[in-house]
């Protein structure tokens, strides 16, 4: 019994250590009045995701920001006096990334009409930092889902798999120069990560953030799914 308890506690400590390494993300945007095309100060904004709810208020320019968010799927809501609640479903937070929702319009409150519901669509390629992001739905429908490296290589011409091996070459780099991160932890490889457990993937082929270290190759970042990812993804489809 004592042995089982020790193993249980060790598992909790290991899980906490891994979670502490997860790279966090940010959601930001600005709330506007659609009728007058002007920002709405102090609009109420909140997000649901990863097992919790975060609430904030827009500033005097209607701008809002949620920081230090665990990567995953969130639903965002906003309302103001005399306005219908705006709902944005399936906002995906990625590691070390700012998800900019831009200007979001609130409309005058109306009876008998359903509230505005928007399904979030993220950009696939962030050109300014030479970063490729693979959407969750693309991962789920990829024939290469069982092999994360092949999956990433199938999405961009910047990444190749060396013939006869599973070595990744990013933009002509030497084999072995690529760096891998799984849930914020530097890893030797991506093998062993089940396809069904992949929540998101991204690759840096240029403009690599300093936090990933000095590399002449590139970086592939993989985040696994949590229970809350599955729940909020399902909720966004309803």
C-alpha positions in Angstrom: 0.0 0.0 0.0 2.8 2.4 0.9 4.6 1.6 -2.4 1.4 2.4 -4.4 1.1 5.7 -2.5 4.7 6.6 -3.2 4.2 5.9 -6.9 1.0 8.0 -6.9 2.8 11.0 -5.3 5.7 10.6 -7.6 3.3 10.7 -10.6 1.8 13.9 -9.3 5.1 15.6 -8.8 6.2 14.5 -12.3 3.0 15.8 -13.8 3.4 19.1 -12.0 7.0 19.4 -13.2 5.9 18.8 -16.8 3.0 21.2 -16.6 5.3 23.9 -15.2 7.4 23.7 -18.4 4.5 24.3 -20.7 5.0 27.5 -22.7 2.1 29.9 -22.3 0.2 32.1 -24.7 -1.9 35.3 -24.9 -5.2 36.4 -26.3 -5.8 40.0 -27.1 -8.2 42.2 -29.1 -10.4 45.3 -29.1 -14.1 45.7 -28.6 -16.0 48.0 -31.0 -19.5 49.4 -31.3 -20.7 48.3 -34.7 -23.3 51.1 -35.0 -20.9 54.0 -34.3 -17.6 52.3 -35.4 -15.9 53.4 -32.2 -14.3 51.5 -29.3 -16.3 50.5 -26.2 -14.5 51.3 -23.0 -14.8 49.0 -20.0 -16.6 46.3 -22.0 -16.8 43.0 -20.0 -14.7 40.2 -21.6 -14.3 36.7 -20.4 -12.9 33.4 -21.6 -13.7 29.8 -20.7 -11.2 27.0 -21.3 -8.7 24.6 -19.7 -11.1 24.1 -16.7 -11.5 27.7 -15.7 -12.9 31.1 -16.5 -10.9 34.3 -16.7 -12.7 37.7 -16.6 -11.4 41.1 -17.4 -12.6 44.5 -18.6 -11.5 46.3 -21.7 -9.5 49.6 -21.2 -10.7 53.0 -22.2 -9.8 52.2 -25.8 -11.7 48.9 -25.8 -8.5 46.9 -25.7 -8.3 43.7 -23.7 -5.6 41.0 -23.0 -5.5 37.6 -21.4 -1.9 36.5 -20.6 -0.2 33.4 -19.3 -2.8 31.0 -20.8 -2.1 27.3 -21.1 -2.2 26.3 -24.8 -5.5 24.9 -25.9 -9.0 25.8 -27.0 -10.9 28.7 -25.4 -14.3 30.3 -26.0 -14.4 34.1 -25.6 -17.4 36.2 -24.7 -18.0 40.0 -24.5 -20.9 42.2 -23.5 -21.6 45.8 -22.6 -24.7 47.8 -21.5 -27.3 47.8 -24.2 -25.4 45.3 -26.4 -25.9 41.7 -27.2 -23.3 39.2 -26.0 -20.6 38.4 -28.6 -19.4 34.8 -28.6 -16.2 33.6 -30.4 -15.9 29.8 -30.3 -12.8 27.7 -30.6 -10.1 30.3 -30.1 -6.8 28.4 -30.1 -4.0 29.5 -27.9 -0.6 28.4 -29.0 2.7 28.2 -27.1 4.7 31.4 -27.0 2.3 33.2 -29.3 -0.2 36.1 -29.1 -3.6 35.3 -30.6 -4.7 38.7 -31.9 -8.5 38.7 -32.5 -8.4 42.2 -33.8 -11.5 44.4 -33.7 -14.7 42.6 -32.5 -18.0 44.4 -32.9 -20.9 44.4 -30.4 -24.3 45.2 -31.8 -27.3 46.8 -30.2 -29.4 44.5 -28.0 -32.3 43.0 -30.0 -35.2 40.9 -28.9 -36.2 37.8 -30.9 -32.9 37.5 -32.7 -30.1 35.0 -31.7 -26.9 36.4 -30.3 -23.9 36.7 -32.6 -21.7 33.6 -32.6 -18.4 33.5 -34.5 -16.2 30.5 -35.1 -12.6 31.5 -34.8 -10.4 30.9 -37.8 -6.6 31.1 -37.2 -3.9 32.1 -39.7 -2.0 29.1 -40.9 1.3 30.9 -41.6 2.7 33.7 -39.6 5.1 35.2 -42.2 6.7 37.8 -40.0 8.4 35.1 -37.8 8.5 32.4 -40.4 6.4 30.1 -38.4 4.0 27.4 -39.6 1.0 26.4 -37.5 -1.0 23.3 -38.1 -4.6 23.5 -37.2 -6.1 20.8 -34.9 -8.6 19.7 -37.6 -5.8 19.3 -40.1 -3.9 17.1 -37.7 -7.0 14.9 -37.1 -7.6 14.4 -40.9 -4.0 14.0 -42.0 -3.0 10.5 -43.3 0.3 11.1 -41.5 -1.2 11.5 -38.1 0.7 8.5 -36.7 4.0 10.2 -37.6 4.4 13.8 -36.3 7.5 14.4 -38.5 5.8 13.2 -41.7 2.7 15.2 -40.7 4.7 18.4 -40.4 6.7 17.8 -43.6 3.5 17.2 -45.5 2.3 20.8 -44.7 5.3 22.8 -45.9 8.1 22.6 -48.4 10.5 24.0 -45.8 10.7 20.7 -44.0 12.0 17.5 -45.5 12.6 14.0 -44.2 16.0 12.6 -45.1 15.6 9.6 -47.4 16.2 6.3 -45.6 16.0 7.9 -42.1 13.6 9.9 -40.0 16.0 12.8 -39.7 14.3 16.2 -40.2 15.9 18.8 -42.4 14.5 22.3 -42.1 15.3 24.7 -45.0 18.4 22.9 -46.0 19.9 22.5 -42.5 22.1 19.6 -41.6 20.5 16.4 -40.2 20.4 16.6 -36.5 20.2 20.4 -36.3 16.4 20.4 -35.7 15.2 20.9 -32.1 12.0 19.4 -30.7 9.8 20.5 -27.8 7.0 18.5 -26.5 4.7 20.3 -24.0 7.4 22.9 -23.4 10.1 20.2 -22.7 13.1 19.8 -25.0 13.1 16.3 -26.4 15.4 14.2 -28.5 12.6 13.1 -30.8 8.9 13.2 -31.5 8.6 9.4 -31.8 6.3 7.9 -29.2 3.7 10.7 -29.3 0.4 9.1 -30.3 -1.4 10.9 -33.2 -4.7 11.1 -31.3 -2.9 12.9 -28.5 -1.5 15.8 -30.6 -3.2 19.1 -29.8 -1.2 21.4 -32.0 2.1 21.6 -33.9 4.2 24.5 -35.1 7.6 24.9 -36.7 10.0 27.8 -36.8 12.1 27.9 -39.9 13.4 31.4 -39.3 13.2 34.2 -36.7 13.5 31.6 -33.9 12.7 33.0 -30.5 15.8 33.2 -28.2 14.2 31.0 -25.6 14.7 28.0 -27.9 18.4 28.4 -28.0 20.9 28.9 -30.8 20.3 26.5 -33.7 21.1 26.7 -37.4 18.3 24.3 -38.2 14.8 25.0 -36.9 12.4 24.2 -34.1 9.3 21.9 -34.0 7.0 22.5 -31.1 4.3 19.9 -30.3 1.6 20.3 -27.6 -0.5 17.3 -26.5 -4.2 17.5 -25.9 -5.8 17.8 -22.4 -9.3 16.8 -21.3 -10.3 20.4 -21.6 -9.1 20.6 -25.2 -11.4 17.8 -26.1 -14.4 19.3 -24.2 -14.1 22.8 -25.6 -13.5 21.5 -29.1 -16.7 19.5 -28.9 -18.5 22.5 -27.4 -17.4 24.7 -30.3 -18.9 22.2 -32.8 -22.3 22.3 -31.2 
